[in-house]
């Protein structure tokens, strides 16, 4: 596998991992927690979901052929509560992720060095994907943190549980050591 093909496979793996983490956090929170703001300057999980959905739709629709900041996107509006309910927010969320997955799945190794634009600024596809991954990771971290904060002792961990690192590492080691013949 060439380096560009390997890179695209890693982007796919990371996208799926971020979505899995965010979905795992979203599944644990109540309707009230979905919309709760910690203070007037903070964003609720609903707002972060709305922003991520808008960003993914804009960035990944017609990825190779149009500017990543679509003329119909209103980024500022993504940070307003609005009237959407949780189900509508999550439908938009799924559409955003679908745009990201479909786009990355359609990319060919030779596309990695192509030039696209985001807000009229040129980026290689590699740069644009790295930018998207960093942006998604940042906001997924916010969702997970807020959900964990809201659920407190009722939280079900999405990674290695506290106090279980040695046990986890031993399982990983056993999984990757080839059996001797």
Residue, then its C-alpha position, 0 to 999 in steps of 0.5 A: x500500500x502506498x503512503x497516500x492510500x495508507x494515509x486515507x485509510x488512517x483518516x477513515x479509521x480516525x473519523x470512525x473512532x471520533x464518531x464512535x466516541x461522540x455517539x457513545x457519549x451522546x447515548x449516555x445523556x438525557x434530553x435536558x443534558x443535551x441542551x444544558x449550558x454550564x454558563x451563558x458563554x459556554x456551548x451546550x452539547x446540542x450547539x456543538x453537535x449543530x456546529x459540527x454537523x454544519x461544518x462537516x456538511x460544508x467542508x465535505x460536500x463537493x469536497x474536490x470541486x467547491x470551496x469548503x465554506x459553502x455560501x449557504x452555511x451560516x456558521x454564526x447561526x450554528x451557535x444559536x440554540x434555535x428550535x431544533x429538538x434532539x432528534x432533528x439535531x441528531x439527523x443533521x449530525x448523521x448527515x454531516x458524518x455521512x458527508x465526511x465518510x462518503x467523501x473520504x471513501x471516494x478519495x483516491x490516493x492521487x487526490x491527496x496532493x490535489x489543491x482545494x480551497x477553504x474560505x478561498x485559501x488553498x489547501x492540499x487535500x492532505x492539509x484539509x483532511x488534517x484540519x478536519x480531523x483536528x477540528x472534529x477531535x477538538x469538538x468530540x473532546x468537548x462532547x465527551x467531557x460535558x457528557x462525562x461531567x453531566x453523568x458523573x458517577x453514572x458515566x460509562x467509560x469510552x476508553x481504558x477505565x481508571x485503575x485498569x491500565x495494566x490490565x488493558x495493556x496486558x490484553x493488548x500485549x497478548x493480542x499482538x504477540x504471535x503464538x509460538x509453534 
